[in-house]
Amino acid sequence: MDWPAPPCCTTTAVLIILILLPLSVSADDRLAPGKPLFPNSTIVSDGGAFTLGFFSPSNSSIPAGLYLGIWYNDVPELTTVWVANRETPATNTTTLMLSLTNTPNLVLSDGDVGGRAVWMTTNVATVLGSSPPVAVLLNNGNLVIRSSNGTTLWQSFDHPTDTFLPGMKLRIQYNKPGTSDRLVSWKGPGDPSPGSFSYGGDPITFLQVILWDGERRVSRSGPWTGYLVKSERRYQQANASADIIIYLAVVDSDEEIYITYSLSDGAPHTRYVLTYFGEYLVQSWNSKTSTWLVLGKWPSPECNRYGYCGAYGYCDETAAPTPTCKCFDGFKPANTVEWTNGRFSAGCRRKEPLQGCTDGFLALPRMKSPDRFSIVGGGTSTFEECAAECNRNCSCVAYAYANLGSGRSRGDVTRCLVWSGDLVDTGKIGEELGSDTLNVRLVGVDYFAGKGTKRNVMKIVLPVLGSSFLVFVCISLAWLKLKGVITLWEQAREKNGENARI
């Protein structure tokens, strides 16, 4: 992406103290109506990978309370992956319980104020059945409510907190505009309540993934280009017998577009997590060292932070040995001193001002398109129509075109993005799937950037041809002059010979 698309450190997972010990484990992986879950008991998934129960953060900065959560069952350093009542910790632990009703809903209640509901499921589908519903903790960490015929009525995977697990969908757009999933960080190391950082699809602009700090953008993927990617990301873990392979996919159906991933066989617990200090990490559990290892993080590199390279600058992730900021062709640093010293926020400016609509477009392939774009063409335009739309608007400074129809059941749908202001937060990402060809309006470029060439070439070719012609003329004149000298010499020699005979 990356789509998406995240210094090595250990995990930020919180140590958990279970209040009432010893805990009793339920006989199976499910909860049924009339059989509530209490703070002194847990539910373990059928394969033994995850636990559902109550916990209290050991270093909590908030008043003592209990949270209903899911964590890794076989990891000694207890690490939560989902929290139900993260905004409303339960304070009356003696009467606290989780119940499954026949409606069906999961209800977390305590004894305060007549047994108030601390948390409950919402938007649960209703399906009639001959048997009561059941809540099951699956071995992938997903808590589901099922009807008697096996239909999933509700699942925790649709309500993520700070963790993205294998098999989970992170929706970047539903068929309903302005909707997407978001991961939200913890507020602090001992506070599961929602923090300031969030990660997910942008509800305003078109199909891009954003890392926010409140309303401020920290980092951004490029807008989706229509690729249905099934990529592999291979990570090496120290003291491990095999590499960890993450199979990442972007899936487009009639109702939603989402990111999901799976792991290679035998891989240890691996997860994406949004930390309370604003990094989106890929972590893997190393059982030999009993630590969470960071395999990757986002934003990375540093110049991939939002707007880091300023207007008309871009982060060249293909640069060796270290990614760095560069200016577009035809642009130069706005502040040369700051740029040379590694401060790029002033960005770049044009070497020559635009002349208006007579200027053409320079094609820059393998780019992450800038932010702050507009969508035109109604999803049916061709490349030529997209280019013409930008060309006839003298305030349009760039455009990018993509066909989103590949592999879609809804047929061909195209995407024409145009920019009328400064180009901000652009990157060069090389041959990576999902890159755009960004066409930037520039002085001395033919109309169709993807098919034409720079008129600046003529500024080079003509002087070269002229110089070559002058050299040719000079050589010719020199040769003619030399030939004349030789002729005179021969004539003089012949005359001297005749005089000698006389």
Summary of the structure (lengths in Angstrom):
residues: 502
radius of gyration: 33.0
end to end distance: 100.6
largest distance: 147.8
contacts: 1554
relative contact order: 0.09
helix: 13%
strand: 37%
